[in-house]
Amino acid sequence: MLGNVISAVEVSLVSNQGFWLLADDEELFLAYADFPWFKQATIAQITQVERPTANHLYWPSLDIDLSLESVRQPSAFPLISTPNNH
């Protein structure tokens, strides 16, 4: 085996308030109020999520990196960037 096996991650539902992410056996809600970078993204962009390591999520078409811990507790990780509005 070449490395650690990382469980899959998938987006299960997208709404006008945010989206649900399934990681392992855990369902997590990413509200656009907490993660504004996703608000203007297409469903195709939101659902193209990768999990390079156990605690790292990456959306390549949006160039967004998040830790699972920041998704679980967004209030513990205040925004340090604002969405790009071009």
ZIKA-V776974 format. One record per pair of residues at least 12 apart in sequence whose C-alpha atoms are under 7 Angstrom apart, sorted by the first residue. I is the first residue (numbers start at 1). J is the second residue. D is the distance in whole Angstrom. If there is no record, write none. Layout:
i:I j:J d:D
i:I j:J d:D
This chain:
i:6 j:53 d:6
i:6 j:54 d:6
i:7 j:24 d:6
i:8 j:23 d:7
i:8 j:24 d:7
i:8 j:51 d:7
i:9 j:22 d:6
i:9 j:23 d:5
i:9 j:24 d:7
i:9 j:50 d:7
i:9 j:51 d:7
i:10 j:22 d:5
i:10 j:23 d:7
i:10 j:47 d:7
i:10 j:49 d:7
i:11 j:47 d:5
i:17 j:31 d:6
i:17 j:32 d:6
i:18 j:30 d:5
i:18 j:31 d:4
i:18 j:32 d:5
i:19 j:31 d:7
i:28 j:72 d:7
i:30 j:71 d:7
i:34 j:74 d:6
i:36 j:83 d:6
i:37 j:83 d:5
i:45 j:61 d:6
i:45 j:62 d:7
i:55 j:67 d:5
i:55 j:68 d:5
i:56 j:68 d:6
